[in-house]
Amino acid sequence: MKVDLGLQVAANAFIDAVAPLLETIVRHTPGGDPSTARADVTLEAWELACAFIDADRRASDEELWALIVAFAPTFDPTLLQRTPDDLRRDGVTEGRRHWLHEPSELFALLVDVDERQGTDYSTIYYQHAVALGFMVASLDDYTSRDELLAIEHVRGQLLAAIRAGHVRRRDDGPTGTGPGAAHDRHDTGTGNGHTTAATATGGAPAAAETPADAPPPPRPLDELLGELDDLVGMQPVKDEVKLVTNLIRVQQLRRQRNLPVQEQSRHLIFTGNPGTGKTTVARLLAQIYRTLGVVERGHLVETDRSGLVAGYVGQTATKVVAVFDEADQGVLLIDEAYALVRGSEQDFGREAIDAIVKLVEDRRDRVVVIAAGYPDEMGDFVRANPGLPSRFPRTILFPDYTTDELARIFESLCTRGHYRAGEGTTEAVRRWLEAQPRTKGFGNGRLVRNLFEQAVARQASRVVALAAPTDDELVTLLPADVPDLPALPDLPDLPDLPVGPDAAPAGSDTTSAD
């Protein structure tokens, strides 16, 4: 059988990049033997590959043949005498996923050296280790959720260690993060089923000259995902966005090596109350898609029923086409999409849905559509046309923020607005938030923004009355600036109840049955 050489390329790239770093470190370590560094790094690559293969608790023939071909020349020549069945019988990869649970001793050493010497060895390890994980995930026709989660876990924990060590980061490198990341729709590989070290790891080709009026280059993927991580709360949303991102990267690697790819719709449904960050995440996702080469412009166009539905026959389809034209090579966010389902038989909302279904299919390589709204109502939207479920297969739920998260959002608004919360102000904000009814339509982030703006207005009214306010007084929000708590509803007067040992329980019938 023809064995895919992608893992061999990625493993060799890891070894070639990291081994010289370890040699340098050992050479300057008393009693160190730099001659063993390459063998130690080769063992590290082997451990990583076996662990990523075991991430979904199954080792396919494709994965094991790739493992044999990749490591027989550099790690164990006897592998060439074995088959995938032999490796499975011997449990070569079984249970190895635990190796991904925490950073290795080698990586910890690189971080320590970086922290002391101002180098960036750990970022080189990180880039190639993550690339190795993506390559393993691309060996199978089907990429499981567990494989994607394993890659994200490794990516997250290595980056966390790098940040904790204040390591200098490099923006270029083999993580598919720069402007040269593989272009999902146009890159078709080298034509021979093989791949270069750069394409195997998502590296960037040489940058071409661009016109002076050209848009800025795509932002590095790690930078965008870092901005996603910095958003308050929304951990389930962040996880889903990263899984979507990682799956695209795996598919790109397969296309580069002329391997079959299971096409999946990239259109999404966002559900949740107002102010839960749907638009913010959509804007980030548009930029992520641009960096990955899914779309060329990466802009976000927002619309709703009023932007799609006309009042006369034949005009609705034209409005829908115009909106798709505006969103070309970007992302279209349809807010409150369920409103298209509402109305009488003469309403043109259904016509808009029919037009959307057609354009979503016709322009699937040019526009990514996100339909957003309340959870229950979005079910009505999807059921409104038989073509919608298959075109919007993934739903991401945006949960309401907790009081702690809302308080953090308030503090971030203070920072951005060059204000600060004085003593007791955050506690007053928390009390105000706790008093708000958490019913359907709860405003979340929008509610906090309104609260912040009211506090700023009240603070201005208070400060203007001061004879000579100090700089600190001008930027400090006090508990008195937080609006009053909402008044409790008036309760009807209750009759006096008897007290004492002979008093009957409330609601009981005091009449004897005798």
N, C-alpha and C positions, 0 to 999 in steps of 0.2 A: 504494500500500500504506500501511497505518497504521504510522507510525513511533513507537516507544516514546520518550517524552520524559525518561526517567529520567536518561540521561547529561547532557542539557541542564541538568536541575535540579542534579545533583551538580557539574557543571563550574561553573555559575554560583555555587553555594554556595562552592566553593573560591575562586573569583575574588573574590567579595564579602567573604570572610573574610580572605584573605591580602593583597589589594591595599592596604587601609588600613594594614596593618602595614608593608609596604614603603614606602609613602608617608611614614609617620612617620619611618622610619629615614633615608630619602633627604633628607627636609626638614632633618634635623639633621646632614647630611653636607656639608662644604664643597664647593661646586661641583655638588652633586646636583640632579637635575631630577625633582621628584616627579610631574610631569605624565606621565612615561613608565611609572610604576609599574604602573598597571593593565594596560597592554599587555604588560609583562614578565611579570606574573603570568598573564595569559591565555595567553601562549606556554608558560609552565610547565604549565598545565593541559592544553594541547594535547599537549605532549610526554608527560605522564603517560598521557593517554588512549590515544595511539598506541602507547606502550610496553606498556600492559596489554592492548591488543587483540592485539599481536604476541607476547604471552607464550607462546601455544600454537602459534605459527608458522602461524596461519591467520586470515584476516579474513573473517568471514561477512557476508552482506548486511545482517543485522540490526545488526551492530556498525558497519558503514560508513555505513549510512543514519543511525544514531544520531549518529555522528561529524559527518556533514554538517549535520544539523539543530542539533546542539549548538553548533558553532563557526562556522557561516556568519554569524550576526548579530554576533559579537564578534571574530572572528579573520580570516576570509577570506570575503567575500560571494560570491566566484566559486564557492565550494563548491556553491552551490545549482544551478549549471549542470552539475554532474558527477554521475555515478552510481557505485555501488560498483565496477562493472567498470572505470570510468575510474581510480578510486583504486588498484585492484589493478594495473592496467596501468602506472601511474606509480610504483608501489612506495611509496605514501605511508606505509604503516605497516610495510613490510617491513624487517626488521633493526633495528627501533626498540627491541626488548626490552632491548638493551644499556644503554639509558638508565636502567634500573632497577638496574643492578649496584652503584651506589654513590650516596649522597645527592647531590643537586644543589648547585650553588653557592649558589642562593637559600636552600635549607634550611641549609647550613653558615653562611651569613650570619646567619640567624635564631638559630641556636644560639649563635653568637658574641655577638650582642647580648644574648640571654637571660643568658649567663654573666656578662657585664659589668654588666648593669643590673637583673638580678633579675626580668625579665619572663618570659612564657611563650609567646612568639610561635611557637616551634618546635612546641609541643604543638598549637597551632591548625592549623598546616600539616599535622602528622602526622595529626590526626583527619580532616581533609578529604581528604588524599591517599589514606589507606586506604579511606575511604568511596567515593572515585572508583574505586578498584580493584575493590571489591565490586560497584559499579554496572556496570562494564564486564563483569565475569564473569556478571552476571545477565541480560545481553542475549540470550544464546543459550539454546536449550532444553536443551543439554547443557553442563555445566560440566566442563572437563577438569582433570586433576590438575595440569598445568603452570600453569593459571591460578591455582589455589589456592596452589601453591607460590610463584608470583610475588608474590601478595598477602602471604603470610607472610614472604617475604624482605624486602619493603619494610617491613612492619610491624616486623620484628626489627631491621633496620639503623637505622631512624629512632629507635626506642626506645633502642637502644644508644647512639646519638649524644646523645640527650637525657639519658640517665643519666650519660654521661661528662662532659657539661657541667653536671651538677648543676642542671638546669633544674627549676623548680617545676612540678609537674604539676597539672592540673585534672581532677577526676573526672567532671564532666559533659561533654557534647559529642557530636558526631555520629558516634561510633564504635560505637554499639549496646552500650556497656559498662555503662550504668546501669540502674536499676530499670525504666526505661521502654523498654528494648530491645524490639524488635518481638516480639509474642507469636505464636509459630509456629502455634498451632492455632486461634486465634480472630481475629487480624487479617486482614481480607480486602481491605484497601485502601479507597480513597475511593469506589469504586463507578463511577468514570468512566474507569478505566484510567490515570489520571494519579496524581501523587504530589506531596506538598508537600516543601519542602526538608528538613524535619525527618524525614519518613518515608523520603525517598530516602537519607539518610545514617544512618538508624537512631537518630535523635534521640529524646529522651524527651518525652512529653507532660507536662502539668502534673500534679504528684503529688497524688493524692487523700488525704484524711484517713484514717488507719487506726486501728483500735481499739488501746487501750493494751496489750492482751495479744497483739497480732499479732506474728508472727515478724519478725525483723529483715529489712530490705530485701535483695534479692539483691546480692551483691558485684559490683563492676565487673568486666567481663570481662578487661580488661588486668591487673587485680590477680590474678585467678585464673590467668591464663596466666603471669604473672610468678612465682607460687608454683610452677607446674609447671616453669618453667625453672630454679628454684632447687634442684629435686631433683637429687641426685647422679646422674650418668650418664643412662642411659635415653634417649639422643638419638633413636633410631628411634621409641620410644614417644611422646615429646613431639611429634615431627613428625606422627605419625598422629593424635594427639588434636587437634592444631591443624587438620589437614585436615578432620577430622570437624566441628569447630567452624565452620570457614570455609564448608564446604558448606551447613550449616544456615543460615548468615547469607545466603548467596546465594539459597537457596530462599525465605527470608522476604521478601527484596526482590521476588522474582517474584510471590509471593502478594499483596503489598501493591499491586502494579500489575495484578492480575488476569491474570497471565500463567500459562500451563500449567507445572506443576511435575512432574518425574519423581519420584514417591514412592519413597523408599528406606528400608529397615529401619534403625533406629538401634540395634538389638541387636548386641552385640559378643561376640567370644570373646577372652579373654586367655589366652595360653599362656606358660609359663615355670616355672622352679624356685621353691620357696618363698623368701620373703624378697626378691623382686625388685621389690616396689613395686606389685603389682597392686591391693591394697586401697586404698593411698594414692591411686593414680591414679583408681580407681573413685570414691572419695569426692570428689575434685576434679571429676571429670567430672559427677557428680550436681549439684554447685553450678553448673557451667557450663551444664548443661541448664536449671537453674532461671533463671539470668540470661537465657538466650536465650528463655525462655518455653515450652520443650518440656514441662517438668513444673512444677507449681506449688509443691511443697514442697522438692524437691531433697535429700531425705534418702537415706541409704544403708542398706539392710537386707541383712545377710549371712546366708546359710544354707548348708546342705550336705545330704548324703543323709539324715542323721538328722532334719533339720527338714522333710523332704519325704515320706519313706517311712514308712508305718505297718506294723504287723505283722498286720493283719487286713483281710479283704476289705471294700472300700468306704470305708476310712478314709484311704487315700493321697490321693485326689482332694480330700477335705475339707482335709487338711493343706496341700496345694499352694495351694488357694484362699485359705486363711487367711494364708499367707505373701505371696501377691500382694495381699491386702487390706492387709496391714501396709505393703507397699511402694508403695501407691497414691500417684500423683503424685510418685514418686521413682524410685530405681534399686535393682534387686534383683541382688545378686551371689551367684551359686551357685558356691561353692568346690568344687573336686574334683568337678565335674559328671559326669565320666566314671564315677564310682562308681555312678551310677544304672544303668549298663549291666550292671554285674557282678551275678552271682547266678544261681540256678537258674531253671527255668521257672516255679516257684511264687513267685519273688521279685516284689515290687511296684515295683521300680525302673522297669521299663518302663511301668507304669501312671502313675508320676509323670512320665515323659517325655511320654507322650501328653497328660496334663493340662497340662503346661507349654506344649506346642505350641499347644493350643487357647487358653490364656489369653494367650500372647504375641500371638496374632492378635486376640483379642477385646478386649484392653486395650492395644493398640499405641499409643493416644493418651494413656495414663495411666501406664504403667510401662515403663521401659527395663530390659532384662535383660542382664546380663553373665555369661556362663558361663566359668569359669576352671579351669585345671588344666595338667597336663603336656602338651607338644605332641603326642606320639604318641597318648596316651590320649584326648585331646580329639577326635582324628579318629574314634575309636570312638563317642564321644558323638554327633557330628554324623551319622554313618551309621546311628545307631540308629532314626531315624524319617525318612521321606522329606520331612517338612515342615520339618526343622531347617535344611538348607543355605540355603534361600531366606530364612528368618527370621534367620539369623545369617551374613550374607554377608561380614562383615569380621572378620579375625583380626589381633590385635596381639600380636607376640612380644616378651616381656620377656626380654632377654638377661641372663646372669649378670654380676655386677659384676666388674670387674678388681680386682687387688690395690690399685692406687692409689685406686680409687673406694671400696673397702671401708675403707681407711685414712682417707679423708676422712669417711666415715660415723662411724667411731670418734671422730674429732676433733669432729664435730658433736654426738655424744652427750656428750662431755666438756663442751662448751660449755653444752649444755642442762641438764646435771646440775651445773653450777657447779664442774666440775673442770678441770684443765689437764694436758696431757701434758708431763711433764718431759723433760729432755735424754735422748735415746736411746730414749724410750718408743715413739714412732711407728715407729722402725726395728724395735723388738722386736715390735710388733704386726704389721708387715709380714712379718717372718720367720715368725711364728706362722701368719698367713694363707696364706703360700706353702706351708707344710707340710701344709695341709689338702687331702685328695683332692677334686678337682673332678669328682665323679661325679654321676650323676643324683640329684636330691634335695639337692644342695649348698645349704646354708642361707642363703647370701648375707647380707642385712641382718639376718635373725634370728640368724645365727651371730655377727655382730659385736655385736649387742645382748647376747647371752649372754656373749661375751668381755668386754665392758665391765662387765657386772654381776659377773663373776668377778674382774676387776681391782679393782673398787671393794671387794669383800669382802676380797680379799687386802691391799689398802691399809689397810682398817680394822683388820685383825689386826696389821699392822705398826705403824701409828700408835699403837694403844692401848698398845703396850709402851713408847712414849716417855714420859719423865718429864713434859715440858712442851712438847708439840708447838706449833710456831708456826702462824699462820693459813695460811702458804704450804704448810707440810708437810701440813696437814689437807686441802688441795684438790689436791695434786700426785700424779699417778700416775707411778710410776717404772718402769723396765724390770723390776725385780724383782717388780712387781705383775702383770705379764703372765704367765698360766699357762705352765707348761713346755711345750716342744714335744712333740707326740705321739711316743712311742717308736717307733723303727723295728722292724719284725718281725725276729725271730731268723732268721738264715740258717744253713743246714746247713754243717758244716765241709767245706771243699774239699780234695782231696788235693794234696800238693805237686806242682808241675809242674817238669819238667826245665828248666834254663836253660843258656844257652851256645849257641855256633854250631851244635852238632850236635843241638840239641833239635828234636823234631818239632813242627809246628804243633798247637795244641790241637785235639783232635777228629780228627786224621788217623790212618790205619792205618799203624803202623810196620812191618808185615809186608811183606817184599818180594814183588812179584808174580812174581819169577823162581823 
